[in-house]
Amino acid sequence: MNEKQQLLEAKNLVTGYEKKIIVDGIDIAIPSNKISVIIGANACGKSTLLKTLARLIKPISGDVVIDGTKITSMPSKKLAQVLGLLPQSPVVSEGITVWDLVSRGRFPYQAFLKSMDQNDFDAVEEALEIMGITELANRSVDELSGGQRQRVWIAMALAQQTDILLLDEPTTYLDIAYQVEILDLLTDLNRKRGTTIVMVLHDINLSARYADYIFALRKGKLIGKGEPSKVITSELINKVFGLDCVVIQDPVSNSPFIVPRGRHHVNI
């Protein structure tokens, strides 16, 4: 992992698919060494923004830069040593073992036709240990539960040893216990390594609890950013999701907590 923390920014970013604009004119600077969460309604541009930050999508206009360098000008392996991405619903080859999948995170460091060296092996073992899946190393990924598989995918991203880690809905399809477990592990990673983490999450209350910084999107526009205590308000939630709600204090974390009103529950 690089000793210097990299600053990831988007400048006047316009991006989408086949010239269809999904994200329109966004300027953001991702806080280094922090956990940031992108929130917004379905199809508002969250995943498109994350993919563009990771160079999976080429901007229509504007730039994504890391420490002032446009990512479009960075060699692929160099970028992969700085920035890692865990996409939505990643696909795994049938029969692949946990160890083999996690070891794929070392690809950016391997020279052409060269096998893994001791640094690579150490990085894989460390990633397995951090995610608590060392005992699963020889198991087929196909045999694992959803929560275990998600740990394996995150371990692969950890083995990449990047300063910046982007995760697109890392808790999707997991029950609440696994969601909290995964988010706790990512918080451990952020606090111990100082890894800059950017996530797309659907659960607003978990977003408010785990994020140091929130970016709120609506129809491809950035309409709110800042600490959860300042961003998560009933007005913003109504604007972003069209949801009438009350915002109270989470009794466990003291973060904002969303309580939907609903048509049948309007006593507050």
N, C-alpha and C positions, 0 to 999 in steps of 0.2 A: 504494500500500500504506500502511496506517495506520502511523504511527510507534510507537504504543503497542501492545505485544503483548497480545493478549486471552487471558484465562484461561477455558478451556472446562471445565465441570463437569457431572456428572450427580448428582442428589441423590435417593436412595431411588427410583431409576428402575425402574418396572415397565412393560414394553412388549411388544407382540406384534401379532397379526393377528386381527381380528374377536373380540376379547376372549379369545383364546387366549394365555396368557402364555408368552413365549419367554425374555425377560430379566426376572429376578425380584429386585428390591430392591438394585440396584447403586448404590454410591457411588464415583465416580471423579473425580479432578482431573487433567486432561491437563497434563503439564509443558510450560510455554511454552518456545519456542525449541528444542525437542528433537524427536527422532524416537521415536514410540511405536509399538509393534506389538501388535496383539491376536491371540492365538493360542488354539487350541482345536480340538476334533474337529468333524467335519461336523455341522451342525444344532445347534450348541451356543449360537447366538445372536450370533455375531460380526458378521455383516452386518446383522442386525436392530438391534444396538446402534449400529453406524455410521450406519445410516439414520435412527435416532431422534436421534442427535447432530446430524444434518444437517437435521432437521425434515421428512424425507420420511415419517416415521411419527409419529403423535401418541401420546404416552405414555398408558398406561392410568392410571397415577398417577405422582407424582414430577415432577421438573422437570429440564430441561436449561437451563443458564444460561451466558451469556458476560459476564464481569466483573459478575456479580450480576444481570444482566437476563435474564429468561426469554425464550428464543428465540421462544416462541409469541406474545409481545407485540411482536416486532420486525417492522417492514415488510419485505416480501420482498426488495426491492432493497437495503435497509440490511444485512440478514443476508448477502446474497450478496456484499457488499463486504468482509465480515469472514471468511466461511467458504465454502470451495469444496469440492465433492465430485466425485470421479471414481468412478462406480458400476462394478459388474461388467458386462462385456460391453455397453458402451454401443452404441446403434444410431445409425448415420449415414445421412443422406439420400443416395440414390443420385446419383452424379455430383458431389457437393460437392467443392470444392477444399480443399487443406490450409489456405490462407490464410483462406478463408471460414469453415471450421470453427473455427479458432483465434480468429477475430474474434468469434465468438459469446460468448467469455468477457468481452467488453466490454459486454454487455447491461445489467448492473446500473448502469452509469455513464451510460447514454444517456437523455436526456429524451424524452418522448413525441413521436413523429414527427420526431425530430432524427437527423441522420446522424452518423457517426463524426467526431470532431475529431482534431487532431494528437496529443493525449494517447493517444487510442485506437490510432491507427496506430503510435505509438511503442511502446506496450505490446505490440501484436501482433508487431512486428518483434523486440523484445527477447525475447519468449517463444520465437519461432522460433530465434533465435540461441542461447539457453540450451540448447535441446534439440537443437541441431545439425541443424536441418531447413530452414534458409533456402532451400537449393537445391531443396527440394520444394514450395515455396509454391504453385506453379501446377499441381501434379500433382493428379489425382483421388485422393481417399483410397482409393477402391476398388482402385486399382492397386498399393497399397503392401503391403509385407510386414507380418507381425504385429508385429514389433518397431518398424517405422517408424510404423504406425498408433498404437501405444501412446504413442510419443513425441508424436504429434500431439495425442492426447487430453490428455496431461499439459500440453502447451503451451497448450491452450485453458484449462486450469485455472490455469496461470501467468499468462495474459493477464488473468485476473480479478483478479490482484494482491491476494489475500487474505492475512491473517496466519496463517490456519489452513487446512490442506489435508488432506482426508480421502480416502483411496484404498482402494477395496475390491478386493483381490487384483490389484494392478497388474501382476504378473508372470505371471498365469495364462496357460497355453497358449504361453508363450515358452520357448525352449530356454535352457539354463543360461547361455550367453554373453550373451544378451539380458537375462536376469534380472539378472545382475550389472551390466550396463551401465545398466539403468533404475534400479537401487538406488544405483549410484554417482552418477548424475545427480541423484537426489532428495537424496542426501547433500550434493552440491555446493550445491543450492538451500538446504538447511537451514543450511549453514555460511556461505554468502555473504549470504543475505538474513535469516537468523534465522527462517525460516518454521517454524511449528509443524506437524509432519507426524504424522498418525495413519494407520496402515495395517493392513489385515487381510492376513496372509500365511499360506500353508500350510507353507512350508519352515521348519522350526524352526531349522536351522543358519544359514540366511540371516537369519532374524529375530534370532537371538542376535548375529550379526555386525554388523548394521546398526542395531539398536535401541539407543537410550539407556535406554529404559524398556519393560518388558514387562507386558501385562495378560493373565492366563490365565483363560479361561472354561471352566466345566464345567456342562453342562445349565442354562445361563442364570444361573449364579452366578459371581461373581468369587472365585477361590480362590487367586490369587497375583498380586502386583504388585511391581515394583521393577526394579533394574538386572539385566541378564541374568546376570551372574556370581553374583547372589544368588538369582535366581528359578529358573533352569534347572538343575534337579537331577533325578537319576534317579527320586526319589520323586514329584516334581511331574509329570514326563512320564508316569509310570505312572498317576497319578491322573487326569490330563487325557485321555490317549489310550489308556490300558490297554496301554501298550507297555513291555516289559522292556528296559532299555537301560543302557549305561554312558555317563557324561558325562566326556569328556576335554577337554583344552585344544586349541583350534584352533591349529595351528602357524603360521598366517599372521596371524590377528587377535588371538590370545590369548583369544578369547571362548569360552564353553562350546560343545562340539561333541558332538552326540548320535550314539552308535553303537548301533544296535539289536542285540539279541542274536539273536532268531529261534530257531525250534526246531532248526534245522540248524547253528547257529553259537553254541555255548555254552561255548567254551573259556575265556572270560574270567570 
